């Protein structure tokens, strides 16, 4: 099924805040045309500096003599079917695309008449920058100013023959954020055993164009940031020109090793043995046409995996269709990243002044850090990939946790001398809590393993949602679970060891715990109980072991209460205070699936949604709010539809799915992820082998869709006037498991 979402702009943009995403593999570009120049930011997965900020790789400015884009026939198009952006006007056409399988950006220009063309690599990190604004520190893992200077160190940028080479290499001549965190969190005794992704991390690339020559340097200021440029220009007038930018991220012993690694990635032959500077005559030999064909083929199969196309007279409802696909495209641009897509902007952040006019920082800024991952937000980015059939994209998020398993296990051993991995809510890419959230100035006698933070203390259960994703990936796609079993085992073992005290009924005493960031110092948190119950029940089936049965037997029951004479789910048996705006009393509905369509106790879950005063007070659609998901899973069609329309309405920027900042930053990827999950659950819900079709879909919304279900199953349907007029289930024998109105329930 060809994607039907297309985006065309017929006027230039005013600034980077009106940019359009383009990408592939694990590279993202923000593309826009401003005052006749084509500009784009370069981003790639894993660009963490000494402070654990996620830095951009620079900006490219393409200029053509005669300024053809200032003519009246300007057009900028996003082509989702092949992942490209095409800019045209005045007889000139430029195609931008990223090779999905090689880290190379392609810029292809064609002109009806011969023209001169230049490409300028622009860097704002041409000199060291000492951070003096406390807010700017939110982009890194210090989060606030320290007694010592926090410096974003300059990149190395130079002409290498007729190319521009640029890279940032993390220094090791002084304490960096990893060293500081280890020292301040009392982990120095095991420092040499800890995984460290910061040390010698090196990222950058090389820009070149056949027949282009070095043209010297330029200087200027864009938005709030001064920059220096390195220009390549055509040596004569041309009718066509190809520019390629190869990008590389790696931890290497020397910058020379990084150069050789870059060259090995972007050329067909074996890695060179000398510095790139000695190979100035070698051209990038990944044949553009071959790479283009392979990339187009990948995008085609990507869009064929799943789709949702809605037909409605209501323009707001049709927006769901378009924006669902636009956001899915943003996620696909990091399909093969070593690091997961960040909830707070992904690969597509831009100058912060265009998000918040009070923030006058460089394009590297994003709130909530670069290498810091907030689990409650990250999960919403990745859960929708299951029903979309994008299981291969889950690997980056799973690998993130697998790499940190050893460090998280060492925390338990150092702090409490017991087994199991303790993963905190705001966690660094090296598996320790963010140092400021840990709070270095904690009072004497504070438990050294607990974050001294009123939002985050004892919030360790969110990792179970990634355990659930691993189990779901096995159930959906049949992948081998053995790789992930030690991880899931360690997460469960932590709770068994840490709370190995029992009440009179033989149940764990889960105290102190937390129910998300909202209900604090809880006794028997519902989020902990529901998580362990679901995961243990799943493990007993797929990986039988007596210890799972023992843990399950020790779990206390989910606590209940009563509001206005209605039985409801409580967030915990008891709690000391309410700190945030989440609704963990509905987590047994999503993500844990204990209550829902066709399951016992549905009325209790609906009562919680409708009558619990805290649940009612937090009803909303913005950011990571999950009420569209809750409503869909409870079969509350009117609420699910209303909230999904609100979730999917165009964001505040020119590109419709650059939502936010919400509670986080722009583009808000957990806003988009939660919106996708809600619509998926309106169309299709599953309970092991049961497949519920249209459990919360409005009868007046005609739709055709293809979604994935457990046991390597796809469901394709056409729905008109509330009736299923076409249904195709693959494999066919799974059709008997499909239940829909008029076929099993009303």
C-alpha positions in Angstrom: 0.0 0.0 0.0 1.6 3.3 -1.1 1.7 6.0 1.6 -0.8 8.7 0.8 0.7 11.4 2.9 2.6 14.1 0.9 3.7 17.5 2.0 4.3 20.4 -0.3 5.4 24.0 0.5 5.1 26.7 -2.1 6.9 29.4 -0.1 10.3 29.5 1.5 10.7 29.3 5.3 11.4 32.1 7.6 13.9 30.2 9.8 15.0 26.8 11.0 11.8 26.4 13.1 10.0 26.0 9.7 12.2 23.1 8.6 11.2 19.7 7.2 12.6 16.4 8.3 14.6 14.1 5.9 16.6 11.1 6.9 17.3 7.4 6.8 19.3 4.7 8.6 20.2 6.8 11.7 20.7 10.2 10.1 18.3 13.1 10.4 18.3 16.4 8.5 16.2 19.5 9.1 15.8 21.0 5.7 14.5 24.5 4.8 15.0 27.3 2.2 15.5 30.8 3.6 16.4 33.9 1.6 17.2 31.8 -1.5 19.6 29.4 0.3 19.0 25.8 0.9 20.0 24.9 4.5 20.0 21.7 6.5 21.2 20.6 9.9 23.0 17.2 10.3 22.2 14.9 13.1 23.1 11.3 13.8 22.5 8.8 16.6 25.2 8.7 19.3 26.8 12.1 19.1 27.5 12.4 22.9 30.2 14.9 24.0 32.2 15.1 27.2 29.1 16.6 29.0 26.8 14.0 27.5 25.0 16.6 25.4 23.8 15.2 22.1 25.5 17.5 19.6 24.5 18.2 16.0 27.1 17.5 13.4 26.8 21.0 11.8 24.8 22.9 9.2 25.2 22.9 5.4 24.2 25.9 3.3 23.8 25.4 -0.5 23.8 28.5 -2.7 23.2 28.7 -6.4 24.1 31.7 -8.5 21.1 33.7 -9.6 19.2 32.7 -6.6 16.7 30.5 -8.6 14.6 29.7 -5.5 13.6 33.3 -5.2 11.6 32.9 -8.4 7.8 32.6 -8.3 7.7 28.8 -8.9 9.3 27.7 -5.7 8.4 24.2 -4.4 9.6 22.1 -1.5 8.3 18.5 -1.3 8.6 15.7 1.2 8.3 12.4 -0.6 7.6 9.8 2.1 7.6 6.9 -0.3 11.3 7.2 -0.9 12.5 9.3 2.0 13.6 12.3 0.0 13.1 16.1 0.0 12.9 17.8 -3.3 13.4 21.6 -3.7 12.8 23.3 -7.1 12.4 26.7 -8.6 13.8 28.9 -11.4 14.8 25.9 -13.5 16.8 24.2 -10.7 15.9 21.0 -8.9 17.8 19.7 -5.8 17.1 16.2 -4.3 18.2 15.5 -0.8 18.2 11.9 0.5 20.0 9.7 3.0 21.3 6.3 2.2 19.5 3.9 4.6 22.4 1.4 4.6 25.5 3.7 4.5 25.9 6.8 6.6 26.0 9.1 3.6 23.8 12.2 2.8 23.3 13.0 -0.9 22.5 16.4 -2.4 21.9 16.1 -6.2 21.4 19.3 -8.2 20.1 19.6 -11.8 19.7 22.9 -13.7 18.3 23.7 -17.1 21.1 26.2 -17.6 24.7 26.0 -16.4 25.2 27.6 -13.0 27.8 28.0 -10.3 27.0 26.3 -7.0 28.6 26.4 -3.5 28.1 24.2 -0.4 29.3 25.7 2.9 29.8 23.5 6.0 28.9 25.7 9.0 30.0 25.1 12.5 29.2 27.1 15.7 31.7 24.9 17.6 34.7 26.5 16.0 35.9 27.7 19.4 35.4 26.5 23.0 32.2 27.6 24.6 31.9 27.9 28.4 28.3 27.5 29.5 27.3 30.3 31.9 23.5 30.0 31.7 21.9 27.5 34.1 19.1 26.8 31.7 21.6 25.9 28.9 22.9 23.1 31.2 19.6 21.3 30.8 21.0 20.1 27.4 23.7 18.1 29.1 24.0 15.7 32.0 25.2 18.2 34.6 21.8 19.8 34.3 22.9 22.8 36.3 26.0 25.0 36.7 28.8 23.5 38.8 31.7 24.9 40.9 33.9 24.2 37.9 33.5 25.5 34.3 31.4 23.3 32.0 32.7 23.7 28.5 31.5 22.5 25.1 34.8 22.0 23.4 35.5 23.0 19.8 35.4 20.7 16.9 38.3 20.0 14.5 37.3 21.4 11.1 39.6 21.8 8.1 40.0 21.6 4.4 41.5 18.2 3.3 42.4 18.9 -0.3 39.1 19.8 -1.8 37.0 18.4 0.9 35.8 19.6 4.3 36.5 17.3 7.2 34.9 17.9 10.6 34.8 16.0 13.8 34.4 16.3 17.6 36.6 13.9 19.7 35.9 13.7 23.4 38.9 14.8 25.5 40.4 12.7 28.3 42.8 15.2 29.9 40.3 16.2 32.6 37.3 14.8 34.4 34.2 14.4 32.2 30.6 13.7 33.1 31.2 10.0 33.4 34.1 10.5 35.8 32.2 13.1 37.8 29.0 10.9 38.1 30.9 7.8 39.2 32.8 9.8 41.8 29.8 11.7 43.2 27.6 8.6 43.3 30.1 6.5 45.3 30.9 4.1 42.5 34.7 4.8 42.2 35.7 1.4 43.6 34.2 -0.4 40.5 34.9 2.4 38.0 37.2 0.2 35.9 34.4 -2.3 35.5 31.8 0.2 34.3 30.7 0.5 30.7 31.6 4.0 29.5 30.2 5.3 26.1 31.7 8.8 26.7 35.4 8.1 26.6 37.0 9.0 23.2 33.6 9.1 21.5 34.3 10.7 18.2 31.8 11.9 15.6 31.8 14.0 12.4 32.3 13.4 8.8 33.5 14.7 5.4 31.8 16.8 2.7 32.8 16.7 -0.9 31.6 17.1 -4.5 33.2 16.0 -7.7 34.8 18.9 -9.4 34.3 21.2 -6.4 37.2 23.1 -4.9 38.0 24.7 -1.6 36.7 28.3 -1.5 37.9 29.6 1.8 36.1 30.5 5.1 33.0 32.6 5.9 31.7 34.0 9.2 28.3 34.9 10.3 25.5 34.5 12.8 22.3 32.4 12.5 19.6 33.0 15.1 21.5 33.4 18.4 24.7 31.7 17.4 27.8 32.8 15.6 29.3 30.3 13.1 32.3 29.8 10.8 31.9 28.3 7.3 34.1 26.2 5.1 33.1 26.6 1.5 33.3 24.2 -1.5 32.4 25.6 -4.9 32.1 24.4 -8.4 35.2 25.4 -10.4 33.0 26.2 -13.4 29.4 26.5 -14.4 27.6 23.1 -14.3 24.2 21.7 -15.2 24.4 18.9 -12.6 26.3 18.5 -9.3 26.4 15.8 -6.6 27.5 16.6 -3.1 28.0 13.8 -0.6 28.5 14.0 3.2 29.7 10.9 4.9 29.2 10.7 8.7 30.8 8.5 11.3 30.4 7.9 15.1 32.7 5.7 17.0 34.8 5.2 20.1 38.3 5.0 18.9 41.8 5.1 20.4 42.9 7.9 18.1 41.4 10.4 15.7 43.3 8.6 12.9 41.4 5.4 13.7 38.2 7.4 13.5 39.2 8.7 10.0 39.9 5.2 8.8 36.6 4.0 10.2 34.8 6.8 8.4 36.4 5.9 5.1 35.7 2.2 5.5 32.0 3.0 6.0 31.6 5.2 2.9 33.7 3.4 0.3 33.4 -0.1 -1.2 37.0 -1.2 -0.9 38.8 -2.4 2.2 39.6 0.1 5.0 42.6 2.3 4.2 45.6 2.0 6.4 46.7 5.6 6.4 45.2 8.9 7.4 42.4 10.2 5.2 44.5 13.3 4.5 46.8 11.0 2.5 43.9 9.9 0.3 42.6 13.2 -1.0 42.3 11.8 -4.5 39.9 9.0 -3.5 36.3 9.7 -4.2 33.4 8.3 -2.2 32.7 5.1 -4.2 29.3 4.0 -2.9 27.5 4.3 -6.2 24.7 6.8 -5.6 22.3 5.1 -8.0 22.9 1.7 -6.3 22.5 3.2 -2.8 19.4 5.1 -4.0 17.8 1.9 -5.4 18.5 0.0 -2.2 17.1 2.9 0.0 14.0 3.2 -2.1 13.4 -0.5 -1.9 13.7 -0.3 1.9 11.2 2.6 2.2 8.8 0.8 -0.1 8.8 -2.3 2.1 8.6 -0.1 5.2 5.4 1.6 4.0 4.0 -1.8 3.0 4.4 -3.2 6.5 1.4 -1.3 7.9 -0.9 1.7 7.2 -3.9 3.5 8.5 -6.0 5.5 6.0 -9.1 7.3 7.3 -11.9 8.6 5.1 -14.0 11.3 6.8 -15.8 14.5 5.9 -14.2 16.0 9.0 -10.9 17.6 8.2 -9.7 17.1 11.8 -10.2 13.4 11.5 -8.4 13.2 8.2 -5.4 14.9 9.9 -5.0 11.8 12.0 -4.2 9.8 8.8 -1.6 12.2 7.5 0.1 13.0 10.8 0.3 9.4 11.8 2.4 8.7 8.6 4.5 11.9 9.0 5.4 10.9 12.6 6.1 7.3 11.6 8.5 8.7 9.0 10.4 10.6 11.7 10.8 7.4 13.7 12.0 5.5 10.7 14.8 8.0 10.2 16.5 6.2 13.1 15.6 2.7 12.1 19.1 1.4 12.5 20.7 3.7 15.1 23.0 2.3 17.7 21.1 4.5 20.2 17.4 4.9 20.6 15.4 7.8 19.3 15.3 10.4 22.0 11.9 11.4 23.2 12.9 15.0 23.5 13.4 15.9 19.8 14.8 12.8 18.2 17.1 13.7 15.4 15.1 16.8 14.5 15.7 19.6 17.1 16.5 23.1 15.8 17.5 26.5 17.2 15.8 26.7 20.6 14.7 30.4 20.2 12.1 29.0 17.7 10.7 26.8 20.4 10.9 29.2 23.3 11.9 32.8 22.6 13.5 33.1 26.0 16.1 30.5 25.1 19.1 32.0 23.3 21.3 29.0 22.8 23.0 27.1 20.0 21.2 24.5 17.8 22.7 21.8 20.1 20.2 22.6 22.9 17.3 20.4 23.9 15.7 20.2 27.3 16.1 17.0 29.4 19.5 16.2 28.2 21.2 14.3 25.4 22.5 11.1 26.8 20.0 11.1 29.6 17.0 8.8 28.9 13.7 9.2 30.7 12.1 5.8 30.7 8.5 6.9 31.1 8.9 8.9 27.9 11.1 6.6 25.9 8.6 3.7 26.3 5.9 5.7 24.4 8.2 6.2 21.5 8.8 2.5 21.1 5.5 0.7 22.0 3.7 1.6 18.8 6.4 -0.1 16.7 4.9 -3.5 17.5 1.6 -3.0 15.8 3.2 -1.1 13.0 5.4 -4.1 12.2 8.6 -2.1 12.9 10.1 -4.7 15.2 13.6 -4.2 13.8 13.5 -0.6 15.1 13.1 -1.9 18.7 16.7 -3.2 18.7 18.2 0.2 19.5 16.1 0.6 22.6 16.7 -2.9 23.8 20.4 -2.7 23.2 20.5 0.5 25.2 19.4 -1.4 28.3 21.4 -4.5 27.5 24.6 -2.4 27.4 23.8 -1.0 30.8 22.9 -4.2 32.5 26.3 -4.8 34.0 26.5 -1.2 35.4 22.9 -1.4 36.9 23.8 -4.7 38.5 27.0 -3.2 40.0 24.8 -0.5 41.6 22.9 -3.1 43.5 26.1 -4.9 44.6 27.9 -1.7 45.7 24.9 0.0 47.5 23.0 -2.9 48.9 25.1 -6.0 48.5 22.4 -8.0 46.7 21.7 -9.3 43.2 19.6 -7.8 40.4 19.8 -4.7 38.2 18.5 -1.4 39.5 17.5 0.9 36.6 16.4 4.4 37.6 13.8 6.5 35.8 16.2 9.2 34.6 19.2 7.2 33.6 22.4 8.0 31.8 23.5 6.1 28.7 26.1 4.4 31.0 23.4 3.0 33.4 23.8 5.4 36.4 21.2 8.0 37.6 21.6 11.5 36.4 24.0 13.0 38.9 21.9 16.1 39.6 18.8 14.0 40.1 20.8 11.7 42.4 21.7 15.0 44.3 25.3 15.2 45.3 24.4 17.3 48.4 22.3 14.5 49.9 21.9 14.5 53.7 24.2 12.1 55.6 22.7 8.7 56.1 20.6 8.8 53.0 20.3 5.4 51.3 23.2 5.7 48.7 21.3 3.8 46.1 18.2 6.1 46.1 18.0 9.4 44.2 17.5 12.2 46.7 14.7 13.7 44.5 11.1 14.1 45.4 9.9 13.0 41.9 12.3 10.1 41.2 13.0 8.5 44.6 12.3 4.7 44.5 11.0 4.8 40.9 12.7 1.7 39.5 9.7 -0.1 38.0 9.6 1.6 34.6 12.3 -0.8 33.2 9.6 -3.5 33.3 7.9 -1.9 30.4 11.0 -2.6 28.3 10.9 -6.2 29.6 7.3 -6.3 28.3 8.4 -5.0 24.9 11.0 -7.8 24.7 8.4 -10.4 25.5 6.0 -8.8 23.0 8.6 -8.7 20.3 9.0 -12.5 20.8 5.3 -13.0 20.7 4.8 -10.7 17.7 7.7 -11.7 15.5 8.9 -15.0 16.9 12.4 -13.7 17.8 14.6 -15.7 20.1 14.0 -14.5 23.7 17.2 -16.1 25.1 19.2 -13.0 24.5 16.9 -11.0 26.7 16.1 -13.5 29.4 19.1 -12.6 31.6 18.1 -9.0 31.5 14.4 -9.7 32.5 15.6 -12.1 35.1 17.9 -9.5 36.7 15.2 -6.8 36.8 12.8 -9.2 38.6 15.6 -10.5 40.9 16.3 -7.0 42.0 12.8 -6.6 43.4 12.9 -10.1 44.9 16.2 -9.3 46.7 15.4 -5.7 47.7 12.0 -6.4 49.1 12.6 -9.8 50.5 10.3 -9.3 53.5 6.8 -10.7 53.6 3.5 -9.9 55.3 1.3 -12.4 57.2 -0.1 -13.7 53.9 3.3 -14.4 52.5 3.2 -11.4 50.1 6.1 -9.1 49.4 6.1 -5.8 51.4 6.8 -3.3 48.6 7.8 -0.4 50.7 9.1 2.2 50.1 8.2 2.2 46.4 6.7 4.7 43.9 3.8 4.7 41.5 5.3 6.5 38.5 6.5 10.0 39.5 3.2 10.8 41.1 2.4 8.8 44.2 5.5 8.7 46.4 6.7 6.6 49.3 4.0 4.1 48.4 3.2 0.9 50.2 2.5 -1.8 47.6 2.6 0.3 44.4 0.1 -0.8 41.8 2.7 -0.1 39.0 5.1 -2.5 40.6 2.5 -5.3 41.3 0.9 -5.0 37.8 4.3 -5.1 36.1 5.6 -8.1 37.9 2.3 -9.9 37.6 2.1 -9.6 33.8 5.8 -10.3 33.2 5.9 -13.4 35.5 2.7 -14.8 33.9 4.3 -14.4 30.5 7.6 -16.0 31.6 5.9 -19.0 33.1 4.5 -19.7 29.6 7.6 -19.0 27.4 10.5 -19.8 29.7 9.2 -22.0 32.6 11.2 -21.8 35.8 10.0 -22.6 39.4 11.3 -19.2 40.6 8.8 -17.4 38.4 6.0 -19.3 40.1 7.4 -18.5 43.5 7.7 -14.8 42.8 4.2 -14.7 41.4 2.8 -16.4 44.5 4.5 -13.8 46.7 2.9 -10.8 44.8 0.3 -8.9 46.8 -3.0 -8.2 45.0 -3.6 -5.0 43.1 -5.3 -2.7 45.7 -8.8 -1.4 45.3 -10.7 1.6 46.7 -14.1 3.2 46.3 -15.2 6.6 45.0 -18.9 7.6 45.0 -19.9 4.0 45.6 -17.9 2.7 42.7 -15.0 0.2 43.1 -11.8 1.6 41.6 -8.1 0.6 41.2 -5.9 2.5 43.6 -2.3 3.6 42.7 -1.1 1.8 45.9 -2.4 0.7 49.2 -1.0 3.8 50.8 1.1 6.7 49.8 2.7 9.7 51.5 2.2 12.5 48.8 1.2 13.2 45.2 4.1 14.7 43.3 3.3 14.8 39.5 0.4 14.4 37.0 0.5 10.8 35.9 -2.4 8.3 36.4 -0.6 5.1 37.5 -3.9 3.6 38.8 -4.8 3.0 35.1 -1.4 1.4 34.3 -3.0 -2.1 34.8 -5.0 -1.1 31.7 -2.0 0.2 29.8 0.6 -1.0 29.5 0.0 -4.1 31.6 -3.2 -5.2 29.9 -4.7 -6.8 33.1 -8.0 -4.9 32.4 -9.5 -4.3 29.0 -11.9 -5.5 26.3 -13.0 -9.1 27.0 -11.3 -9.3 30.3 -12.7 -9.6 33.9 -13.0 -6.4 35.9 -13.5 -4.0 33.0 -16.2 -2.1 34.9 -13.7 -1.5 37.7 -11.2 0.0 35.3 -13.9 2.2 33.7 -14.9 3.3 37.2 -11.3 4.4 37.8 -11.2 6.4 34.6 -14.6 8.1 35.3 -14.7 8.5 39.1 -11.3 8.6 40.7 -10.9 12.4 41.3 -7.1 12.3 40.5 -7.7 10.4 37.3 -10.4 12.8 36.2 -8.3 15.8 37.1 -5.4 14.6 34.9 -7.5 13.9 31.8 -5.7 15.6 28.9 -4.1 14.9 25.5 -0.8 17.0 25.6 2.6 15.5 25.6 2.9 12.0 27.2 -0.6 12.0 28.5 -2.1 8.5 27.8 -5.8 9.1 28.1 -6.5 8.3 24.4 -4.9 4.9 25.1 -6.8 4.3 28.3 -10.1 5.2 26.7 -9.5 2.9 23.7 -8.5 0.0 25.8 -11.6 0.5 27.9 -13.9 0.6 24.8 -14.8 4.2 25.5 -15.1 5.2 21.8 -16.3 8.8 22.1 -13.4 9.7 24.5 -10.8 7.8 22.4 -11.9 9.6 19.3 -12.0 13.0 20.8 -8.6 12.6 22.4 -7.0 11.2 19.2 -8.2 14.1 17.2 -6.7 16.4 19.7 -3.5 14.4 19.9 -3.0 14.4 16.1 -3.9 18.0 15.4 -1.1 19.9 13.7 1.6 21.2 16.1 2.7 24.8 16.4 5.4 24.7 13.8 5.2 24.6 10.0 5.9 20.9 9.9 2.7 19.4 11.3 4.2 16.7 13.6 6.8 18.9 15.2 4.7 18.8 18.3 5.6 20.3 21.6 7.3 21.2 23.7 4.6 19.7 25.8 6.3 18.7 29.1 9.6 18.0 27.3 11.0 19.5 24.1 10.2 20.0 20.4 9.7 17.8 18.4 8.0 15.9 21.2 8.3 12.2 20.2 6.5 10.8 23.2 3.5 13.0 22.2 3.5 11.3 18.8 4.2 7.9 20.2 1.3 8.0 22.6 -1.0 9.4 19.9 -0.1 6.4 17.6 -0.8 3.9 20.3 -4.2 5.3 21.0 -5.3 5.0 17.4 -3.9 1.5 17.1 -5.8 0.4 20.2 -9.0 1.9 18.8 -8.6 -0.3 15.7 -7.1 -3.5 17.1 -6.5 -5.0 20.5 -5.1 -8.4 21.4 -5.3 -10.8 24.3 -2.8 -13.6 23.6 -4.4 -15.2 20.5 -7.6 -13.2 20.6 -7.7 -10.3 18.2 -10.4 -7.6 18.8 -11.2 -5.6 15.8 -12.7 -2.1 16.1 -13.0 -2.2 19.9 -13.3 1.6 20.1 -13.6 2.8 16.5 -16.4 5.4 15.6 -18.9 4.0 13.2 -18.8 7.2 11.1 -15.1 7.0 10.4 -14.4 4.9 7.4 -11.0 3.3 7.4 -8.7 0.9 5.7 -5.7 -0.4 7.6 -3.0 -3.0 8.0 -1.7 -3.7 11.5 0.3 -6.4 13.1 -0.8 -8.8 15.8 1.0 -11.5 17.9 2.2 -14.8 16.4 3.5 -13.2 13.1 0.0 -12.1 12.1 -1.1 -9.2 10.0 -4.7 -7.9 9.8 -5.9 -5.9 6.8 -9.4 -4.5 6.8 -11.7 -2.1 5.1 -14.4 -0.6 7.2 -17.3 1.5 5.9 -20.3 2.7 7.8 -19.2 0.8 10.8 -19.2 -2.5 8.9 -16.2 -4.6 8.0 -16.5 -5.0 4.3 -13.1 -6.6 3.7 -10.9 -8.6 6.0 -7.6 -10.3 5.2 -5.7 -12.1 8.0 -2.3 -13.6 7.4 -1.8 -16.4 8.1 -5.3 -17.3 7.1 -5.8 -19.8 10.0 -5.6 -16.9 12.4 -8.9 -15.4 11.0 -10.8 -17.6 13.4 -9.3 -15.6 16.3 -10.6 -12.3 15.1 -13.6 -10.9 17.0 -15.5 -7.8 15.8 -18.9 -6.2 16.0 -21.4 -8.6 14.6 -18.9 -11.4 15.0 -18.6 -12.2 18.7 -19.4 -8.9 20.4 -21.5 -5.8 19.9 
